[in-house]
Structure formats: C-alpha cells, structure tokens
C-alpha cells in the first residue's frame, strides 16, 4: 500500500508510520491539514488516514476534496470523537471507514488492508493515474482534478502511451511506432503538434505540469521535484 497519514499528534503519527513501514508499506506523513491536502495532490495514494481535528484544514474537509478529485483513493478517519453523529458526519464527507482513538495498530492495519483490497477489486487494473490526472481504460474517460477532459482519439492514445510509460523518457520514434503505427518521418513535426494539443488540455489550467520535454530525447510524463 501507498499511504498518506495526516495526524498532528507527533507521537501517534510516528507510532502509525513505524507500524506500516514494518509491514512493508510506503507511508508519507503530514502534520497539518493544509500540508496533507498538498501531499494528496502530488501522489496517487491507495489510502489516506486522516485525523478529523487538524490545524488549518480539517480531516473532514480533506476527505471531501479527496472524494471529489480522487474517487479511487480510500479514506479512513481517525478521531477521539465516537458518537453516532460524529460517524455520520464522517461518512457523509465520503469516508470509507472510521476508527476511534485509542486503537490497537493491528486493527488499523486490518481495516487499511480491507479498504484497499475493496477499492482494488472495484477498479481492477483499469485506471492509469499520475497526481490528479486519471485515465479510465474501460470508459475511455480522462479527468484532471475531477474535471473531465475531452480528447480526440489520437490525443487519447498519446496520453495513454505517456501514462503507461510515466517517469520514462519516450522518444518521438517510439511515439510514432506505438501511437501512429508508422515509420517516423524526420521531416514532420506532427508528434510535437499533438503533444502541444495535449499540453493545452491536460496541463495549461492545472498544476503541477506533468508533460515535459527532454531536449534531444523526447517527452516524459512525471511530477518534477
């Protein structure tokens, strides 16, 4: 699992972090709501574990934003409040599960596994994601930050190829063979034109920028550090 933990109690956050790392999972930690939401936009996490009462931005608000922009990310809320009304608020915000403090780490681990397995079963391996960009291979739908992006058939194929090779530099020759299925003509700039079209739709109105040119080598889809 890749996990985002947003918890302002440092000792509890360290306890949870060590527990998941000991189980072989990747976990990033934020100590306030604003930092947590920023991190949620930078990586495609399997699970977000959110304390409800956080500085700057509450866990409930982060949960609402995740559910709106990243519907395939599981969300588990942690809180000292255990009344039925509090749980209702959490589930209405879009949480998948709710765990009251104090708790045993084993219970948190079991709940986390169950949530991510359930989400994986629902979505299978048919979604390609990077940051807040998502491509649904079955429905042929592309969204960024929850907004649908309409692409032509060629633009869609180009984006799919870049997502399948995210983090890897893809040459123009490779794009020509895989997306256009033709021998590359060095006298045409058609690939550069379509990359420009794609940038306008996928990157222009969003941050961070995801499509990058590597001079003399090709293009790469990634989040620049």
N, CA, C and O of each residue as an XYZ file, in Angstrom:
900
protein
N       0.837     -1.206      0.000
C       0.000      0.000      0.000
C       0.869      1.252      0.000
O       1.946      1.271      0.595
N       0.400      2.275     -0.659
C       0.975      3.612     -0.505
C      -0.032      4.419      0.300
O      -1.201      4.519     -0.071
N       0.431      4.995      1.407
C      -0.469      5.592      2.396
C      -0.083      7.032      2.677
O       1.098      7.363      2.783
N      -1.081      7.875      2.793
C      -0.906      9.243      3.275
C      -1.508      9.318      4.670
O      -2.695      9.046      4.851
N      -0.696      9.685      5.655
C      -1.166      9.870      7.024
C      -1.120     11.351      7.359
O      -0.078     11.992      7.226
N      -2.255     11.895      7.794
C      -2.304     13.287      8.237
C      -2.741     13.277      9.696
O      -3.912     13.055     10.001
N      -1.798     13.517     10.583
C      -2.022     13.413     12.032
C      -1.127     14.417     12.744
O       0.093     14.394     12.586
N      -1.746     15.306     13.536
C      -0.961     16.357     14.181
C      -0.331     15.937     15.507
O       0.496     16.674     16.044
N      -0.692     14.793     16.040
C      -0.037     14.291     17.248
C       1.221     13.536     16.822
O       1.133     12.436     16.278
N       2.386     14.125     17.069
C       3.644     13.589     16.548
C       3.918     12.161     17.025
O       4.365     11.321     16.244
N       3.653     11.886     18.306
C       3.943     10.548     18.824
C       3.049      9.493     18.180
O       3.506      8.398     17.852
N       1.783      9.827     18.005
C       0.862      8.889     17.364
C       1.232      8.696     15.900
O       1.203      7.577     15.386
N       1.582      9.792     15.230
C       1.977      9.695     13.822
C       3.199      8.802     13.658
O       3.256      7.989     12.735
N       4.180      8.948     14.551
C       5.387      8.125     14.493
C       5.048      6.654     14.740
O       5.591      5.767     14.082
N       4.149      6.402     15.690
C       3.719      5.035     16.004
C       3.066      4.378     14.786
O       3.371      3.232     14.455
N       2.167      5.108     14.121
C       1.478      4.569     12.946
C       2.450      4.376     11.788
O       2.418      3.356     11.100
N       3.314      5.368     11.583
C       4.278      5.285     10.489
C       5.189      4.070     10.631
O       5.385      3.322      9.673
N       5.743      3.875     11.818
C       6.639      2.740     12.036
C       5.900      1.409     11.855
O       6.454      0.451     11.315
N       4.653      1.364     12.310
C       3.877      0.143     12.173
C       3.683     -0.256     10.725
O       3.871     -1.420     10.372
N       3.307      0.701      9.875
C       3.095      0.375      8.459
C       4.410      0.081      7.751
O       4.472     -0.814      6.907
N       5.457      0.819      8.083
C       6.757      0.559      7.452
C       7.280     -0.824      7.824
O       7.881     -1.505      6.994
N       7.056     -1.236      9.052
C       7.469     -2.573      9.474
C       6.723     -3.667      8.719
O       7.212     -4.790      8.593
N       5.532     -3.330      8.218
C       4.744     -4.278      7.432
C       5.069     -4.201      5.945
O       4.467     -4.904      5.133
N       6.031     -3.336      5.591
C       6.472     -3.247      4.207
C       5.704     -2.264      3.344
O       5.807     -2.319      2.118
N       4.931     -1.358      3.951
C       4.143     -0.397      3.191
C       4.839      0.964      3.132
O       5.631      1.301      4.012
N       4.538      1.739      2.092
C       5.075      3.092      1.958
C       4.105      4.075      2.599
O       2.904      4.018      2.334
N       4.609      4.974      3.438
C       3.729      5.919      4.108
C       4.386      7.289      4.190
O       5.532      7.411      4.624
N       3.660      8.312      3.773
C       4.080      9.700      3.893
C       3.256     10.354      4.992
O       2.076     10.046      5.158
N       3.879     11.254      5.742
C       3.218     11.849      6.897
C       3.174     13.371      6.779
O       4.170     14.010      6.439
N       2.011     13.933      7.063
C       1.842     15.385      7.186
C       1.251     15.660      8.567
O       0.525     14.836      9.124
N       1.578     16.839      9.107
C       1.176     17.144     10.478
C       0.117     18.236     10.575
O      -0.276     18.626     11.675
N      -0.342     18.726      9.436
C      -1.474     19.654      9.440
C      -2.281     19.449      8.163
O      -1.802     18.855      7.197
N      -3.506     19.949      8.175
C      -4.411     19.680      7.069
C      -3.975     20.256      5.744
O      -4.133     19.616      4.704
N      -3.421     21.473      5.768
C      -3.015     22.111      4.520
C      -1.883     21.335      3.859
O      -1.895     21.117      2.648
N      -0.900     20.916      4.665
C       0.210     20.126      4.132
C      -0.295     18.774      3.629
O       0.164     18.272      2.603
N      -1.240     18.193      4.360
C      -1.788     16.908      3.953
C      -2.492     16.979      2.611
O      -2.312     16.105      1.763
N      -3.291     18.014      2.416
C      -4.007     18.160      1.147
C      -3.025     18.391      0.004
O      -3.210     17.872     -1.097
N      -1.985     19.168      0.269
C      -0.969     19.395     -0.760
C      -0.309     18.086     -1.171
O      -0.093     17.842     -2.358
N       0.013     17.240     -0.190
C       0.639     15.954     -0.494
C      -0.314     15.033     -1.242
O       0.115     14.268     -2.105
N      -1.602     15.097     -0.920
C      -2.595     14.250     -1.595
C      -2.666     14.540     -3.088
O      -3.040     13.672     -3.876
N      -2.307     15.763     -3.476
C      -2.361     16.156     -4.878
C      -1.095     15.776     -5.648
O      -1.046     15.883     -6.873
N      -0.080     15.332     -4.918
C       1.200     15.067     -5.553
C       1.452     13.606     -5.866
O       2.374     13.281     -6.615
N       0.637     12.714     -5.296
C       0.907     11.283     -5.469
C      -0.401     10.499     -5.459
O      -1.356     10.877     -4.780
N      -0.437      9.416     -6.208
C      -1.642      8.587     -6.256
C      -1.593      7.569     -5.112
O      -1.095      6.456     -5.287
N      -2.102      7.949     -3.961
C      -2.103      7.068     -2.792
C      -3.230      6.043     -2.879
O      -4.283      6.302     -3.463
N      -2.988      4.878     -2.288
C      -4.048      3.880     -2.164
C      -4.996      4.239     -1.026
O      -6.196      3.977     -1.100
N      -4.444      4.843      0.030
C      -5.220      5.092      1.243
C      -4.771      6.382      1.907
O      -3.575      6.652      2.013
N      -5.740      7.180      2.357
C      -5.458      8.340      3.201
C      -6.031      8.068      4.590
O      -7.207      7.735      4.730
N      -5.191      8.212      5.612
C      -5.618      8.086      7.004
C      -5.592      9.490      7.591
O      -4.528     10.098      7.705
N      -6.753     10.003      7.961
C      -6.882     11.411      8.330
C      -7.413     11.570      9.742
O      -8.457     11.020     10.091
N      -6.684     12.327     10.552
C      -7.255     12.754     11.821
C      -8.346     13.778     11.498
O      -8.201     14.567     10.565
N      -9.422     13.764     12.258
C     -10.516     14.703     11.987
C     -10.143     16.116     12.396
O     -10.348     17.056     11.629
N      -9.597     16.278     13.593
C      -9.266     17.617     14.106
C      -7.819     17.952     13.787
O      -6.898     17.509     14.473
N      -7.633     18.746     12.730
C      -6.300     19.114     12.271
C      -6.159     20.628     12.180
O      -7.153     21.323     11.967
N      -4.948     21.153     12.337
C      -4.725     22.586     12.112
C      -4.935     22.951     10.645
O      -4.642     22.158      9.751
N      -5.439     24.146     10.411
C      -5.576     24.766      9.089
C      -6.682     24.174      8.213
O      -7.433     24.923      7.589
N      -6.792     22.865      8.154
C      -7.803     22.232      7.304
C      -8.211     20.935      7.989
O      -7.358     20.102      8.296
N      -9.494     20.758      8.230
C      -9.938     19.580      8.976
C      -9.849     18.318      8.134
O      -9.816     18.372      6.904
N      -9.810     17.181      8.820
C      -9.816     15.907      8.124
C     -11.070     15.714      7.299
O     -11.027     15.109      6.228
N     -12.198     16.228      7.796
C     -13.448     16.115      7.040
C     -13.362     16.865      5.718
O     -13.837     16.380      4.691
N     -12.751     18.059      5.746
C     -12.635     18.840      4.517
C     -11.674     18.167      3.536
O     -11.937     18.138      2.334
N     -10.566     17.626      4.040
C      -9.648     16.900      3.156
C     -10.370     15.703      2.535
O     -10.214     15.421      1.347
N     -11.155     15.009      3.349
C     -11.910     13.859      2.862
C     -12.853     14.264      1.732
O     -12.939     13.575      0.715
N     -13.558     15.377      1.909
C     -14.481     15.848      0.854
C     -13.723     16.121     -0.439
O     -14.181     15.764     -1.524
N     -12.561     16.758     -0.316
C     -11.778     17.096     -1.504
C     -11.229     15.848     -2.187
O     -11.230     15.755     -3.415
N     -10.763     14.899     -1.397
C     -10.271     13.643     -1.973
C     -11.394     12.923     -2.711
O     -11.198     12.431     -3.823
N     -12.557     12.864     -2.096
C     -13.666     12.150     -2.730
C     -14.078     12.831     -4.024
O     -14.493     12.161     -4.969
N     -13.969     14.175     -4.081
C     -14.337     14.904     -5.295
C     -13.289     14.743     -6.392
O     -13.634     14.576     -7.562
N     -12.009     14.794     -6.018
C     -10.938     14.824     -7.015
C     -10.266     13.475     -7.249
O      -9.763     13.217     -8.343
N     -10.252     12.617     -6.238
C      -9.567     11.326     -6.340
C     -10.486     10.217     -5.832
O     -10.236      9.647     -4.770
N     -11.526      9.912     -6.565
C     -12.554      8.989     -6.067
C     -12.063      7.572     -5.806
O     -12.743      6.804     -5.126
N     -10.899      7.211     -6.332
C     -10.408      5.848     -6.130
C      -9.484      5.709     -4.929
O      -8.998      4.613     -4.650
N      -9.232      6.805     -4.210
C      -8.412      6.747     -3.010
C      -9.300      6.400     -1.812
O     -10.293      7.081     -1.558
N      -8.949      5.351     -1.085
C      -9.699      5.000      0.124
C      -9.374      5.996      1.236
O      -8.253      6.501      1.314
N     -10.353      6.278      2.094
C     -10.170      7.231      3.187
C     -10.645      6.619      4.498
O     -11.765      6.119      4.600
N      -9.773      6.668      5.492
C     -10.105      6.222      6.839
C      -9.897      7.390      7.791
O      -8.826      7.998      7.805
N     -10.919      7.709      8.592
C     -10.838      8.818      9.532
C     -10.467      8.324     10.925
O     -10.970      7.301     11.390
N      -9.580      9.065     11.583
C      -9.222      8.807     12.975
C      -9.741      9.953     13.834
O      -9.595     11.119     13.469
N     -10.347      9.627     14.975
C     -10.853     10.700     15.822
C     -11.053     10.228     17.249
O     -11.258      9.042     17.508
N     -10.987     11.180     18.173
C     -11.292     10.889     19.578
C     -12.794     10.920     19.813
O     -13.268     10.519     20.875
N     -13.545     11.396     18.822
C     -14.997     11.509     18.931
C     -15.643     10.234     18.403
O     -15.374      9.819     17.275
N     -16.483      9.621     19.206
C     -17.005      8.299     18.821
C     -18.527      8.218     18.871
O     -19.086      7.125     18.966
N     -19.201      9.368     18.809
C     -20.658      9.328     18.834
C     -21.195      8.986     17.450
O     -20.489      9.120     16.451
N     -22.434      8.547     17.400
C     -23.057      8.202     16.123
C     -23.104      9.410     15.207
O     -22.863      9.285     14.006
N     -23.415     10.593     15.761
C     -23.486     11.812     14.943
C     -22.138     12.127     14.300
O     -22.074     12.550     13.145
N     -21.055     11.917     15.063
C     -19.724     12.173     14.513
C     -19.413     11.211     13.368
O     -18.831     11.605     12.357
N     -19.803      9.957     13.533
C     -19.572      8.976     12.472
C     -20.386      9.317     11.225
O     -19.906      9.177     10.100
N     -21.604      9.758     11.434
C     -22.451     10.145     10.302
C     -21.793     11.267      9.515
O     -21.787     11.245      8.284
N     -21.232     12.261     10.228
C     -20.550     13.375      9.555
C     -19.383     12.866      8.720
O     -19.152     13.326      7.602
N     -18.652     11.907      9.284
C     -17.519     11.355      8.562
C     -17.933     10.619      7.301
O     -17.338     10.808      6.241
N     -18.939      9.793      7.415
C     -19.390      9.039      6.241
C     -20.039      9.959      5.205
O     -19.923      9.717      4.003
N     -20.719     11.006      5.662
C     -21.310     11.959      4.718
C     -20.236     12.736      3.966
O     -20.460     13.186      2.843
N     -19.071     12.890      4.587
C     -17.953     13.566      3.910
C     -17.301     12.667      2.870
O     -16.502     13.129      2.055
N     -17.645     11.372      2.899
C     -17.125     10.449      1.896
C     -16.141      9.425      2.424
O     -15.511      8.713      1.643
N     -15.996      9.338      3.767
C     -15.060      8.376      4.338
C     -15.517      6.951      4.083
O     -16.714      6.669      4.025
N     -14.546      6.052      3.930
C     -14.848      4.631      3.764
C     -14.939      3.917      5.106
O     -15.640      2.913      5.235
N     -14.224      4.438      6.109
C     -14.218      3.804      7.423
C     -13.865      4.853      8.470
O     -13.426      5.956      8.145
N     -14.065      4.486      9.729
C     -13.975      5.426     10.842
C     -13.443      4.663     12.043
O     -14.037      3.665     12.452
N     -12.323      5.118     12.619
C     -11.725      4.419     13.758
C     -11.509      5.403     14.900
O     -10.861      6.435     14.729
N     -12.056      5.076     16.060
C     -11.957      5.961     17.219
C     -10.673      5.693     17.998
O     -10.236      4.550     18.135
N     -10.079      6.773     18.503
C      -8.903      6.663     19.368
C      -9.381      6.362     20.794
O     -10.461      6.806     21.182
N      -8.592      5.614     21.579
C      -7.354      4.919     21.191
C      -7.673      3.624     20.455
O      -8.788      3.110     20.546
N      -6.701      3.105     19.734
C      -6.928      1.878     18.967
C      -5.644      1.066     18.948
O      -4.558      1.598     19.176
N      -5.773     -0.212     18.677
C      -4.618     -1.085     18.506
C      -4.154     -0.996     17.058
O      -4.981     -0.956     16.147
N      -2.842     -0.965     16.833
C      -2.341     -0.852     15.466
C      -2.836     -1.996     14.595
O      -3.124     -1.792     13.415
N      -2.940     -3.201     15.157
C      -3.385     -4.345     14.369
C      -4.763     -4.108     13.768
O      -5.023     -4.503     12.631
N      -5.649     -3.462     14.529
C      -6.980     -3.169     13.990
C      -6.883     -2.171     12.846
O      -7.552     -2.325     11.825
N      -6.043     -1.138     13.016
C      -5.859     -0.161     11.948
C      -5.302     -0.840     10.701
O      -5.758     -0.559      9.592
N      -4.335     -1.717     10.865
C      -3.735     -2.419      9.735
C      -4.770     -3.274      9.008
O      -4.838     -3.256      7.779
N      -5.568     -4.015      9.759
C      -6.581     -4.872      9.139
C      -7.616     -4.051      8.384
O      -8.035     -4.423      7.288
N      -8.028     -2.933      8.975
C      -9.003     -2.072      8.290
C      -8.399     -1.479      7.023
O      -9.065     -1.402      5.991
N      -7.142     -1.061      7.102
C      -6.468     -0.481      5.940
C      -6.381     -1.504      4.806
O      -6.658     -1.178      3.652
N      -6.002     -2.723      5.130
C      -5.919     -3.772      4.109
C      -7.279     -4.040      3.477
O      -7.391     -4.183      2.259
N      -8.305     -4.107      4.313
C      -9.647     -4.391      3.794
C     -10.111     -3.279      2.850
O     -10.705     -3.555      1.809
N      -9.840     -2.028      3.214
C     -10.273     -0.898      2.388
C      -9.577     -0.898      1.031
O     -10.223     -0.733     -0.003
N      -8.259     -1.083      1.038
C      -7.529     -1.026     -0.225
C      -7.846     -2.228     -1.104
O      -7.879     -2.101     -2.328
N      -8.077     -3.380     -0.509
C      -8.464     -4.556     -1.295
C      -9.834     -4.359     -1.933
O     -10.066     -4.757     -3.075
N     -10.738     -3.738     -1.175
C     -12.077     -3.474     -1.700
C     -12.008     -2.497     -2.867
O     -12.648     -2.709     -3.896
N     -11.234     -1.429     -2.709
C     -11.083     -0.447     -3.780
C     -10.436     -1.079     -5.014
O     -10.855     -0.829     -6.144
N      -9.399     -1.907     -4.779
C      -8.712     -2.550     -5.903
C      -9.647     -3.480     -6.654
O      -9.587     -3.572     -7.880
N     -10.512     -4.172     -5.920
C     -11.471     -5.075     -6.563
C     -12.449     -4.303     -7.429
O     -12.873     -4.790     -8.477
N     -12.813     -3.092     -6.995
C     -13.771     -2.279     -7.741
C     -13.152     -1.712     -9.012
O     -13.793     -1.683    -10.063
N     -11.919     -1.268     -8.914
C     -11.327     -0.597    -10.059
C     -10.394     -1.481    -10.876
O     -10.009     -1.114    -11.987
N     -10.017     -2.674    -10.323
C      -9.107     -3.554    -11.021
C      -7.829     -2.827    -11.400
O      -7.335     -1.980    -10.656
N      -7.312     -3.165    -12.549
C      -6.090     -2.525    -13.029
C      -6.407     -1.657    -14.246
O      -5.575     -1.518    -15.142
N      -7.583     -1.084    -14.280
C      -8.044     -0.404    -15.478
C      -7.994      1.116    -15.382
O      -8.623      1.812    -16.179
N      -7.248      1.632    -14.407
C      -7.077      3.070    -14.279
C      -5.596      3.416    -14.334
O      -4.776      2.774    -13.677
N      -5.262      4.419    -15.111
C      -3.902      4.954    -15.141
C      -3.936      6.306    -14.462
O      -4.786      7.138    -14.780
N      -3.005      6.544    -13.514
C      -3.055      7.780    -12.742
C      -1.663      8.368    -12.550
O      -0.675      7.642    -12.443
N      -1.606      9.684    -12.510
C      -0.424     10.423    -12.080
C      -0.907     11.724    -11.476
O      -1.602     12.506    -12.125
N      -0.524     11.954    -10.197
C      -1.035     13.122     -9.466
C      -2.563     13.109     -9.544
O      -3.186     12.111     -9.182
N      -3.177     14.204    -10.013
C      -4.633     14.261    -10.096
C      -5.151     13.973    -11.507
O      -6.316     14.223    -11.815
N      -4.269     13.446    -12.357
C      -4.658     13.046    -13.718
C      -5.043     11.573    -13.707
O      -4.318     10.740    -13.162
N      -6.177     11.257    -14.305
C      -6.658      9.876    -14.312
C      -7.229      9.527    -15.681
O      -7.968     10.309    -16.280
N      -6.871      8.332    -16.169
C      -7.392      7.829    -17.440
C      -8.048      6.478    -17.178
O      -7.404      5.542    -16.704
N      -9.330      6.393    -17.491
C     -10.107      5.166    -17.334
C     -10.049      4.396    -18.643
O     -10.618      4.816    -19.651
N      -9.348      3.253    -18.615
C      -9.138      2.476    -19.838
C     -10.422      1.844    -20.363
O     -10.549      1.614    -21.566
N     -11.371      1.563    -19.480
C     -12.623      0.945    -19.911
C     -13.596      1.972    -20.490
O     -14.145      1.781    -21.575
N     -13.799      3.057    -19.753
C     -14.758      4.075    -20.183
C     -14.149      5.062    -21.175
O     -14.865      5.850    -21.792
N     -12.806      5.018    -21.328
C     -12.097      5.955    -22.214
C     -12.352      7.401    -21.784
O     -12.569      8.283    -22.615
N     -12.321      7.620    -20.483
C     -12.570      8.951    -19.924
C     -11.313      9.453    -19.234
O     -10.674      8.716    -18.483
N     -10.961     10.701    -19.489
C      -9.806     11.338    -18.851
C     -10.305     12.468    -17.961
O     -11.135     13.277    -18.374
N      -9.789     12.516    -16.730
C     -10.136     13.609    -15.818
C      -8.863     14.155    -15.191
O      -7.863     13.451    -15.049
N      -8.926     15.422    -14.821
C      -7.853     16.020    -14.026
C      -8.494     16.891    -12.964
O      -9.324     17.748    -13.264
N      -8.098     16.661    -11.707
C      -8.682     17.352    -10.555
C     -10.202     17.217    -10.576
O     -10.925     18.137    -10.192
N     -10.671     16.059    -11.030
C     -12.106     15.805    -11.062
C     -12.833     16.368    -12.258
O     -14.030     16.128    -12.416
N     -12.137     17.121    -13.116
C     -12.763     17.723    -14.296
C     -12.532     16.836    -15.526
O     -11.408     16.420    -15.805
N     -13.602     16.561    -16.240
C     -13.470     15.734    -17.444
C     -12.761     16.514    -18.537
O     -13.033     17.696    -18.752
N     -11.839     15.834    -19.232
C     -11.086     16.441    -20.328
C     -11.420     15.686    -21.606
O     -11.215     14.476    -21.692
N     -11.931     16.397    -22.590
C     -12.304     15.776    -23.860
C     -11.102     15.756    -24.797
O     -10.514     16.798    -25.088
N     -10.744     14.570    -25.265
C      -9.604     14.397    -26.154
C     -10.041     13.743    -27.457
O     -11.012     12.986    -27.493
N      -9.317     14.043    -28.519
C      -9.529     13.325    -29.770
C      -8.953     11.912    -29.613
O      -8.238     11.629    -28.651
N      -9.268     11.040    -30.555
C      -8.767      9.666    -30.486
C      -7.247      9.630    -30.438
O      -6.673      8.856    -29.672
N      -6.587     10.454    -31.245
C      -5.124     10.464    -31.288
C      -4.548     11.046    -30.000
O      -3.559     10.532    -29.479
N      -5.148     12.098    -29.490
C      -4.684     12.685    -28.227
C      -4.820     11.680    -27.082
O      -3.936     11.564    -26.233
N      -5.944     10.956    -27.073
C      -6.157      9.944    -26.034
C      -5.081      8.863    -26.112
O      -4.520      8.475    -25.087
N      -4.790      8.379    -27.308
C      -3.785      7.326    -27.488
C      -2.404      7.813    -27.049
O      -1.636      7.066    -26.443
N      -2.104      9.055    -27.356
C      -0.820      9.628    -26.959
C      -0.709      9.726    -25.444
O       0.321      9.376    -24.867
N      -1.770     10.203    -24.801
C      -1.749     10.317    -23.338
C      -1.658      8.934    -22.688
O      -0.927      8.752    -21.715
N      -2.393      7.968    -23.222
C      -2.339      6.610    -22.680
C      -0.909      6.065    -22.747
O      -0.429      5.445    -21.798
N      -0.237      6.300    -23.876
C       1.136      5.808    -24.030
C       2.076      6.487    -23.033
O       2.942      5.833    -22.452
N       1.908      7.783    -22.836
C       2.756      8.502    -21.878
C       2.497      8.038    -20.448
O       3.429      7.912    -19.653
N       1.227      7.785    -20.122
C       0.897      7.308    -18.773
C       1.432      5.901    -18.536
O       1.904      5.596    -17.441
N       1.366      5.056    -19.533
C       1.891      3.699    -19.396
C       3.406      3.705    -19.192
O       3.977      2.765    -18.640
N       4.042      4.787    -19.650
C       5.496      4.916    -19.533
C       5.894      6.075    -18.627
O       6.988      6.623    -18.762
N       5.006      6.452    -17.699
C       5.291      7.605    -16.843
C       6.631      7.450    -16.120
O       6.972      6.377    -15.621
N       7.378      8.557    -16.083
C       8.698      8.560    -15.470
C       9.805      8.142    -16.424
O      10.985      8.257    -16.094
N       9.437      7.659    -17.601
C      10.402      7.201    -18.605
C      10.364      8.134    -19.804
O       9.292      8.525    -20.265
N      11.549      8.491    -20.306
C      11.609      9.356    -21.492
C      11.182      8.545    -22.709
O      11.725      7.474    -22.980
N      10.196      9.074    -23.441
C       9.670      8.397    -24.629
C      10.106      9.186    -25.858
O       9.807     10.374    -25.976
N      10.802      8.537    -26.757
C      11.309      9.226    -27.946
C      10.197      9.453    -28.961
O       9.140      8.825    -28.893
N      10.446     10.349    -29.893
C       9.480     10.600    -30.958
C       9.309      9.369    -31.841
O       8.213      9.092    -32.328
N      10.396      8.634    -32.043
C      10.319      7.409    -32.850
C       9.401      6.398    -32.167
O       8.570      5.764    -32.817
N       9.558      6.258    -30.863
C       8.718      5.320    -30.111
C       7.249      5.731    -30.193
O       6.378      4.884    -30.390
N       6.972      7.024    -30.044
C       5.595      7.514    -30.129
C       5.033      7.240    -31.517
O       3.892      6.799    -31.651
N       5.830      7.500    -32.551
C       5.365      7.278    -33.927
C       4.987      5.816    -34.150
O       3.963      5.521    -34.768
N       5.814      4.904    -33.647
C       5.565      3.483    -33.861
C       4.416      2.961    -33.019
O       3.656      2.104    -33.469
N       4.281      3.471    -31.798
C       3.274      2.939    -30.874
C       1.916      3.610    -31.018
O       0.876      2.969    -30.865
N       1.936      4.918    -31.317
C       0.678      5.681    -31.364
C       0.199      5.858    -32.799
O      -0.990      5.722    -33.084
N       1.140      6.166    -33.711
C       0.758      6.363    -35.108
C       0.898      5.078    -35.914
O       0.285      4.941    -36.973
N       1.696      4.138    -35.423
C       1.949      2.872    -36.103
C       2.486      3.090    -37.510
O       2.006      2.500    -38.478
N       3.499      3.958    -37.599
C       4.140      4.205    -38.881
C       5.614      4.508    -38.645
O       6.021      4.854    -37.536
N       6.392      4.373    -39.689
C       7.811      4.715    -39.601
C       7.944      6.225    -39.467
O       7.258      6.982    -40.153
N       8.813      6.646    -38.597
C       8.918      8.070    -38.277
C       9.567      8.845    -39.417
O      10.647      8.498    -39.895
N       8.888      9.889    -39.833
C       9.409     10.790    -40.863
C      10.065     11.974    -40.156
O       9.380     12.779    -39.526
N      11.359     12.078    -40.256
C      12.084     13.140    -39.541
C      11.732     14.529    -40.062
O      12.070     15.530    -39.430
N      11.063     14.601    -41.199
C      10.712     15.904    -41.769
C       9.364     16.431    -41.277
O       8.962     17.535    -41.646
N       8.657     15.648    -40.442
C       7.357     16.106    -39.958
C       7.429     16.439    -38.477
O       8.188     15.834    -37.720
N       6.621     17.413    -38.082
C       6.561     17.796    -36.660
C       5.212     17.412    -36.052
O       4.782     18.008    -35.064
N       4.541     16.415    -36.644
C       3.188     16.058    -36.229
C       3.136     15.643    -34.750
O       2.174     15.964    -34.052
N       4.162     14.934    -34.273
C       4.162     14.500    -32.876
C       4.255     15.696    -31.942
O       3.543     15.764    -30.940
N       5.135     16.642    -32.270
C       5.267     17.850    -31.452
C       3.964     18.634    -31.433
O       3.591     19.210    -30.410
N       3.278     18.654    -32.562
C       1.989     19.362    -32.642
C       0.973     18.718    -31.706
O       0.267     19.410    -30.973
N       0.904     17.397    -31.736
C      -0.079     16.712    -30.878
C       0.293     16.789    -29.399
O      -0.590     16.850    -28.542
N       1.574     16.788    -29.095
C       1.986     16.991    -27.696
C       1.552     18.373    -27.237
O       1.112     18.544    -26.100
N       1.674     19.365    -28.124
C       1.230     20.720    -27.798
C      -0.277     20.756    -27.557
O      -0.738     21.393    -26.609
N      -1.055     20.073    -28.416
C      -2.503     19.991    -28.207
C      -2.821     19.390    -26.837
O      -3.673     19.887    -26.100
N      -2.107     18.303    -26.518
C      -2.345     17.597    -25.258
C      -1.995     18.467    -24.065
O      -2.715     18.469    -23.067
N      -0.904     19.200    -24.155
C      -0.498     20.103    -23.068
C      -1.582     21.144    -22.771
O      -1.883     21.437    -21.614
N      -2.153     21.685    -23.829
C      -3.176     22.715    -23.645
C      -4.373     22.183    -22.867
O      -4.992     22.915    -22.094
N      -4.698     20.916    -23.070
C      -5.867     20.345    -22.401
C      -5.547     19.772    -21.030
O      -6.357     19.875    -20.109
N      -4.375     19.171    -20.888
C      -4.045     18.441    -19.661
C      -3.268     19.297    -18.667
O      -3.410     19.116    -17.458
N      -2.449     20.228    -19.157
C      -1.522     20.957    -18.282
C      -1.813     22.448    -18.116
O      -1.560     23.013    -17.052
N      -2.342     23.086    -19.158
C      -2.377     24.553    -19.169
C      -3.088     25.156    -17.964
O      -2.613     26.141    -17.400
N      -4.217     24.581    -17.563
C      -5.016     25.156    -16.483
C      -4.834     24.426    -15.155
O      -5.636     24.600    -14.237
N      -3.778     23.604    -15.047
C      -3.593     22.811    -13.839
C      -2.146     22.883    -13.355
O      -1.234     23.205    -14.117
N      -1.958     22.581    -12.088
C      -0.627     22.412    -11.523
C      -0.616     21.142    -10.692
O      -1.635     20.790    -10.098
N       0.521     20.439    -10.635
C       1.777     20.737    -11.333
C       1.698     20.351    -12.807
O       0.818     19.594    -13.215
N       2.638     20.887    -13.607
C       2.723     20.488    -15.000
C       3.280     19.073    -15.068
O       4.206     18.726    -14.335
N       2.711     18.262    -15.948
C       3.068     16.845    -15.989
C       3.804     16.426    -17.262
O       4.585     15.476    -17.228
N       3.574     17.111    -18.375
C       4.202     16.742    -19.645
C       5.455     17.593    -19.835
O       5.378     18.820    -19.898
N       6.604     16.934    -19.926
C       7.872     17.654    -20.007
C       8.659     17.232    -21.247
O       8.657     16.063    -21.633
N       9.330     18.202    -21.860
C      10.199     17.949    -22.999
C      11.626     17.725    -22.505
O      12.142     18.505    -21.704
N      12.246     16.674    -22.978
C      13.665     16.424    -22.697
C      14.395     16.679    -24.014
O      14.326     15.872    -24.940
N      15.085     17.794    -24.083
C      15.671     18.255    -25.348
C      16.564     17.180    -25.957
O      17.446     16.627    -25.300
N      16.310     16.905    -27.226
C      17.120     15.947    -27.959
C      16.759     14.494    -27.698
O      17.342     13.597    -28.305
N      15.805     14.246    -26.803
C      15.480     12.864    -26.437
C      14.010     12.518    -26.596
O      13.688     11.416    -27.039
N      13.115     13.422    -26.249
C      11.688     13.124    -26.377
C      10.870     13.770    -25.287
O      11.114     14.916    -24.908
N       9.890     13.027    -24.781
C       8.959     13.564    -23.772
C       8.847     12.606    -22.587
O       9.085     11.405    -22.712
N       8.482     13.164    -21.446
C       8.288     12.347    -20.262
C       7.123     12.897    -19.463
O       6.961     14.109    -19.328
N       6.320     11.997    -18.940
C       5.194     12.369    -18.082
C       5.616     12.091    -16.639
O       5.835     10.938    -16.268
N       5.729     13.127    -15.837
C       6.169     12.966    -14.457
C       5.873     14.227    -13.658
O       5.561     15.279    -14.215
N       5.977     14.096    -12.337
C       5.895     15.250    -11.445
C       7.312     15.687    -11.150
O       8.056     14.952    -10.501
N       7.703     16.850    -11.602
C       9.043     17.341    -11.322
C       9.188     17.710     -9.862
O       8.301     18.355     -9.303
N      10.290     17.315     -9.224
C      10.534     17.665     -7.824
C      10.954     19.116     -7.743
O      11.211     19.625     -6.652
